[in-house]
Every structure is written in structure tokens, then in C-alpha cells.
Amino acid sequence: MKVNCSGWALTRTPGHVDVREKYVDTGHATADECADAMRAPKVALLFHTQAGMPHAPLWQEWLASIAGIKRVTCLSVSWWCDVLPLDSIRDEACRIQPHTDMVTLSRVCLLDPSIPAHRRQHLFSLYLHNSPDHPGFPPGHIFHQTEIPGRVPNFLGHQPRTVAVKRLLEVALWEPLNQRFVVLSEATIPIYPPQAVYRQLLSETFSRINACNLEEIPHATVMQSHDRMEARWQPGLARFGISQDKWRRHSKQLSLTRAHSWLVALDDHIINAFENLCELLTDLPPGTCFSDEHYISTLLAYHSQDPHTDCLGLVANSSWGLSHPAGLPVHPDTAADPLTPQPSSQITVDLLVNMRRPRMHCMSEVAIQSAARTFGTFLDAYAPGRVQFDARALHFECPLFGESFDAATAPQLLKVMTSPDGIDTLQIFPKPAAPAVASHAGMGGMSPAHSGRHPARRHDE
């Protein structure tokens, strides 16, 4: 591991394993010189879709809002001295190993403003798997050139969808800066600002996936305890080493650490078991085996990684305001009429706020304000005392995304989130920039408008 300017450990590819031995040409190495110069970790967003991306305009606005924004410790010449724990080590390290100079960083990080804003962000990587015959996205589109090679038809059953997610992980692991891997869908939307999502995921040491045997946990709710759906386990799995007590079930939206992503990418044994038992046997009762709901969590349990997951896996809230009395989202299998689309008129600011808080201790406002103070632009590096680091983060039971928003909801969602009330309340997008002020003339004439930050969002006043 190597500590980078963000203060988090950068987990590298295992020395004895190279995914390129298996996939020689992905053509998907991320050319982000700025992030590479800072050794700044990234969050990989892996979109597994059935067709297009109806919420592409929303994702584009979301990523554009962090153009040029970086972790503030990456902007300080003395960042190395700030993150070392002991005075004796700190003094020696600061003497012999200074951080990359600001001139070098400014050369690779102050990108041409004519480049689309969503291309000038350094916190997230995008990867997309859709049908191999999809025509692709035009230049300028946020998902242009994000489609991974070697895509598989993913609409014929649960196993092809599982293989598609595995393929996404295999390609995303090529980028050593990717440290968290979040599996989403075309129906997923952000419900937090990107800074809050980024900091939350990188501050978590576990994967957001339920790979635990919740029947062994005293405080688990009844709904959670039956979430494994043991009836789906097949005796034939035992010959692959998957005993019934290792059978797990998880949401299709999940977040994995780099170590857990490697377990999935390099696995041939467990996925072979699912292929043989879930796809090749035609005499199983309908609804018996769904690999896309069981494979990854069962694989982690097989490798005894249960303690390194959060035992819940609530990455995205798909409840649309409906919830279990214990605060858990209603599963589509138990909803009154799960196949009936919700009308777009139900999408309001209040609905999106409530989706952030399925449990009472999800203090979203505190987390958003805290995250905003830990990011800045290069202008912020020259403002001593501007940054106040605050380690507050959301609980793992707080979802970071919304789910089950079909294409028909896209216009209403974008309208609500970018409305004045949506901007003020949700804080997903920054407020409109104020006119340039003279006090910034000494810094190259740049104003808050150029930095992408509104004076109301500053915390140095």
C-alpha cells in the first residue's frame, strides 16, 4: 500500500497477479494526468445497462459540478508533513520527500476550460456495459468511449448479467487509482453531491454488500434474516464447496473494495458452479437460482470475507418513499404491485430528501457540509486556513443513490434537482456562480465562477 495525498491507503494490484494476462486489450486505461500526479484514488462507477442511459444529462451535470475540484490535502505543498503520524518520522520525511511541486500539478491539472466540465473531474471513473450491438454514444456525450470491450448479451438470463458485472470489474481494475467499485444501473440516480459520495465510499473500509449470515447476528431484523433465501440453494453446489451456510443474497447495486473486486475478477470456480446450476439445468423450478442476486455475496462468503462487508449492502434506495417499519427498503418481490411504474409527478424534493434517510441517524446535511470543506480548487491552496477538515461521515445504513427511476422520470428528475428549491435543499448541484470579484485578480484573474464554486459554498469567511 502507498499513502497518497488524500490520506487514504492506495491499494495496488497484487504483485503476483496481472489482469492483462487474461484480457490483453481493454483500451480503457484512464488518461488522467492530474489524478495520477497526485496519486489520488478514484471511485469507479460501473453502469450495467440494458440499453441507453436515460439519466445521462443528470449524471453529466453531477460530474460537471466537480470540474477542477480536488481533495484539499492534494493541493498543499506540505501535504506529506500533515498526514504522517509521528513527529520523528514526519521531520525526516518532510526533509527528504517533498510532494510534487505545485508548478507540475498546475501544468497537468489546470485543464483547458474548453474541455467539457464533466471531463475535467478527477474523482470518478466511468465504465459502461450494455448490449454488444448498441451503436454507442456520440462525441461529447458523457458516456462516449466508456463502453467496455468484450461485452456480452445480458438480456437472456441472470447468468449473462452476472458475467457482465464481472467483466466491468475486470476492466475497471486496470486503473490502479480505482479504489472503490460501485455497480449501478441505467435506473440509478445520485441523491448526494459527488464530494459526499466520494468521501463516504473511500472512508469505508468494508464493501457495501450483504455477505453475512444474518441469522447468526442477534440484532438482525426478521426481514434481514430471511434475506438469504435458502430455498434457492441447490445441493449440487456443495460439490463446489458452497455449503448452505455459505449461501448469500445481495442487491444488484453494490460497492466493493479493490481487494473484493479482485476476488470477483479472478474467480473461475464459483462462477462455474452458478453457470452449471443456474443456467445449464433446465429441470429446476422457476425462480430457483438467480446468480445476479447471489453470486458475488456467496463468493465473498466462500472466501470468509463476511466480516469485511457491511452485512446490509444498501448502496441505493429503491423504495420511492415506501419503507419497511424497520426502515429497510421494500423489496420488489414484496411490493403491492412492483411492476407498475410510479408516476413522475411523485418526484419532488421531499421525496429525494426522504430517500436519503431510511433510518433516523442519516444526517445528510452534516455529511454534505463536511464533505464540501474537504475539497477545493487550486485557488484554495493559496488561502491558508480556508479548509477545516471534519471527519463526519454517513452511517453505512444510509443509501448514496436512488434506484428504480425509469426513463420516463428523467425530465422530471432533472427539473426538480436543478430548480432553485432543489439546489438549496438537496445541494447536489452548486448554486449559480456570482460575478467575478476584484480580490481574485492577483490569482490570475480567476473568480469563483471559474473555479466552479459559489461564494455561499465557501467556508473561509
N, C-alpha and C positions, 0 to 999 in steps of 0.2 A: 504493500500500500504506500501511497505517497500523499502527503498533505498538500493541498493546493490553496490558492488564495482565498477560497470560500470557507476555509476552516474545516471542510469535511474530508474524510479519507477518500482518496481516489482509488477504487479497486480496479486493478488491471486484469487483462486476460490471463488465465492460468498459464504458467510458463510451459507446461507440457502439452498444452492443447492449442491448436490454431484452427479456427473455424474455416480458414481459407483452404485447408486440406480437403474439406468437404464441399465447399462452394467457392470455386476459383474466381468467378466473375460476377460480383454483385453490382458493380458500378455504382455503389451507394456510399462511398467514403465521403464524410461531411467536410467540405472545404470551408471551414470557419476559422480563419487565421486568428481572429480576436480571441475566441474561446480557447483555442489551442495555446496561444501565447500566455494566457492567464492560467492554463490548466484548470479551467472552470468546468465543473461537472454539469451534465445536461440531463434533462428528463426526456426520454423518448416516448412520444405519443404514437401508439400503434393502432391505426384505424383498420378494423376488419369490416368491410362493407359488402353489400350485395350488388350495388350498382354505383350511383354517383354519390356526391356529398352535398345534400341539400342545405346543410348549415355552414357551407364553406364561407359565405360572407361574414357570418358571426365569428368563425374561427380566425378569419383574416383580420377583423377588427381587434380581436382579442390579442393576437400576436403583434399587431402593429402598435398596440398601446405600450409595448416594452421595447420599442426600437431604441437601441443605444443604451438600454438600461443594463447595469451590471451589479453584481454583489459589491457592496461598498468596500469590503476588505480587498477586493481586486483592484481598487482604484488608488490605494495608498502605497506610496513608495516604501513605507516601513511596515507593510502588512506582515512580513515574516516575523518581525520582532513582536508583533501583537499576539500571534497565535501560539508561540512556544510557551510551555508551562512553567519552566524553572528559570530563575534569573541567570544561573551559571550557564545553562545551555543557550539561553536567549542571547546573552552577551557575545558568546563565541559565534553563534550562527549569524548574528547580525553583522559581525565583523567580516566574516568570510563568504557569506552567501546572500547578497542583497537580491531584492526582487528585480525582475525585468524592468528596465528603466521606462519612465513614462513616455519618452520620445518614441521608443519602439512600439509601445502599446498604442499610442495615439496614431501611429502610422497604419497599423492594421485594424484598429477599432473605430476610428472616425471615418466611417464609410461615406461614400458619395450620397448626398441626400436624394439624388435622382433615383437611387435604387429603391424599390418598393419597401415601405416601412416594415412589413412582415418578414422581409429578407434580412433586415438589419437587427434582428434579435438574436441573442446568444444563450438563451436559457433552455430552449426546447428543440428537439429534432422531430421531424415528421416522417412517418412511414405508412404506406397505404397498401392494403391488399384488396383488390376487387377482382372481378371476372377477368380471365386472361384475354377475352375478346373485347374488353372495354376500350373505346377509342383513345382514352387518355384525356388529359386536361391541357388547354392551350397555354402558351407562354403568358406569364403574368398572373395566372391562376395560382392560388396559394398551394394547391396540391400538384402543380406542374412538376414533373420529374420526382415525385415522391413515391410513385408506384414501384414496388419491389419487383425484381425479376423472378422468374420461376414460379409465377402464381399458379394456383390450382383451382379447378372449378369447385366452388364452395357452396353450391346450392342443392346438391343432390343428397345430402345427409349430414349427420353430425360429425362423422369422422373427417370428411374433407374440410369442414370448418376448423376442426382441431389442428389438422395439418397446416392450414393457412396461418393460424396463430403461431404455431411452432416456426413456420418459415419467417414470419415477421420478426420473431425474436432472434433467429439465426442471422438475419441481415442486420438488425439494429446492433447486435453485439460486435459488428465490425468496427464501430466507432468507439474507441476506448473512453471517450468523455461521457458516453451514455452510462448513467449510474442507476437510474430507475426506469422501469419499462412498464408503461400503462396501456392496457388493452382496452380500446374503446370501440364504438360502432358509429355508423352514419347517423344514428338517432341520439348520439350523445351531445350534450352542450356543456359549456363551462358555467358554473354558478359562483365562482370566486375569481378575483383578479389573478392574472398569471403569476405575479410575485408571491401571492399567498399559496397557490398550488405548488409552485416550485419549492419554496422553502419548507412547506409541510412535508412533501414527499421525501426530500433529501434529509430532513431531520429525523425521519423514522428509520429505525434500524431493522425493521421487520418487513415482510411482504404483506400487502393488504389482500389476503385470500384466506378463506376458511379451510385450513388443512388439519384442523384439530378434531379429535373425538370428543365432541361436546358433552356426551353422556358421562364423561369422566370429570367434568367441571361442575362443581356443586351449584354455582350461581347461574348456570346456563338456563335460559328460558325453555319452556316446553317446545315452542316453535323451533328454536335453535337445535334442541336435542334430536328432533326428528328430521333435521335438515339433510342428513347423510343419505336418506332414502335407501336403507339397507336392502330393501326388497329388490332393488335393481342389481345388486351384486350377483355375479354368476359363479357357481362352484368351479367352473373351468378356469377362472382367474387364479385359483390357488396354485396351479402348476407354474405360474409366472411369478410366484412369491407374493401375490396380492391376496392376503387373507381378509376375511370380512371385517376385522377390526382396523384394517388399513383403508377401507373404502371411505371415500370422502365425496363431498359435493360442493361446488363453488359457483359464484356468479360469473357470468360471461365477461363482466367488466372487473378488472383486477389490476393490481400493481405488484411488480416483482422486483426484488433486489437483483443486482447483477449476478450474484452467486446462484440464486434460484433460477434466473434466466438461463444460465449455463447448463443447469441440470436438465432443463426442458430441451434446449438446443441440441445437446449431445445424446439425448436418450434415444435408443432404438429398441430397448427391451420392453418397457411398459407400453409404449405406443403400439408395439406389435401385438401385445395382448389385447388392447382395445380394438385394433383392426380385426383381429380374428374373432373376438367375442361380440363385437358390436355391429360389424358390417358383414362379415362373411357367413355368419349363421343366420339362416332365414326362418328358422323354426322358433325363434324367441317371441314371446308375447309382445304385442305392440307397446311401445313406451318403456321397454325394459332397460335399454342401455343408451345413454346419451353421453358420448365421450366429451363433448364440449362443455358439459356440466360436471364431469368427474375426473378427467384425465390429469390435469395439472395438479390439483389438490391431492389426488391419490398418489401421484408420482412423488410429491414432496413428503407425504406421509411414509411412503415406501423407503425413502432415504432418511427417515427420522428427523425431518425438518419441521415437525409440528410446532416446537417451541419458538421457532423463528418466524412464525406467521401471527397475525393478529386475531385469529380464530373467529373473525367476523366477515372480513372482505367487503366492507361497504365503501366501495370506490364511488359508485354512482347511485343516486336515489331515483328510483323509477316509480315512486308511489303517487306522484301527481297530487300530493296533499293528503292522500289516504294513508293510514298507518295502522300497524298492529298496536294494541293497547300498551305493549312494552316499548313502543317507539320504533319497531322494525318495519321496513317497507313491506307492503302487501306483495306477495309473490304472485305472478300472473296465473299460476295454477289455482290459486285460492280466491282470486278476484271474482266479483259477481259476474262480470261479462268482459273477460280480458281481451277479447278480440274487437271490441267496439272502440274506435278511435275517440279520444277526448276532443271536444270542440276547441278550436283555437281561442275562442272568446274567454275560456277559463284561464288563459295565460295572463297573469298580472304580476306586478312587482311583488305583491304579498305572497303569491304562490311560490315564486322563486326564492324569496327570503325564507319561507317555511320549509322549503326543500333542503335548506342548509342545516336545519335544526330538528332532525328526527328525535333527538334527545336534548334534555334541558341544558346540558353542560357544553353545548356547541356555541361558544362565544365568538361568533363570526366577526363582529365589529372589532373586537380587540385584536383578533388574529390579523385582520386586514390592515389595521393601522400599524401594528407592529411590523408586519412584513414590508410595508411601504417605507419604513425607516431604515431598512437594511439594504435598499437598492438605490442606485443613483447613476448619474452620467459622469463624464469626465469633468464637467464643471464642478461637480460636487467634491471632487478630490482636492480642490483648492479652497474649500470652505471649512476650516478647522472647527470641530465641534458640531458640525451640521448633523452628523449621524449619531443616533442614540440606539445602540444595539439592544434589542429586547428579545429574549428567548421564548416569549409566549408562542405556543403553537396549539393547533386544534387537537382535540382528542381523536383517536383512531376511529371512533364511532361516528365521526362527523363526515358525511359524504362530501366530495370535492366537485362532483359533476352531476348533471341531471341526465336521465335516460328515458327512452321511450317517447321521444319527440319526433314524430314522423315528418315527412317533407311538407305536409300541409301547414305545419305550425311555424315554418321558417320565417315568413314575413312578419307574423305577429311577435315572435321572439325578438327579432332584431329591432322592431319598433319599440317594444317595451324596454329592452335593455339600453337603448340609445336615447330614450326620452329623458327630459330633464329630471323627472321623478326617479327613473331607473338609474341614471347616472349618480344622483345624490344618494339614493338608498342602497343600491347594490354595489356601487363603487367598482364595478367590473371594468368600466372604461373611464379614462380621465376626463375631467371637465374641459370644456373648450379653452384653448390657450389664451392668455392675456396678451395685449400688445407688448412689444419689446420695451425694455426699460434701460435707461442710460447706464445704470450701475454695472451692467454686464459688458459694457464696451471694452473694458480692459481685458476681457477674456475672449478676444477675437470677435467681439460684436455679437456674440450669441446670446439669445434670450431664452427664457423658459419655454417659449413656443418651439424653439429649435431643439430643445432637449426633450420635448415630449412630456413635460411636467407642468402642471398649473401651479401658480403661487400658493393656492389654497392647499395643495398637497405637500408643501414644504414644511419642515419641522425645525428650521433654524431660527425661527422668529421668537 
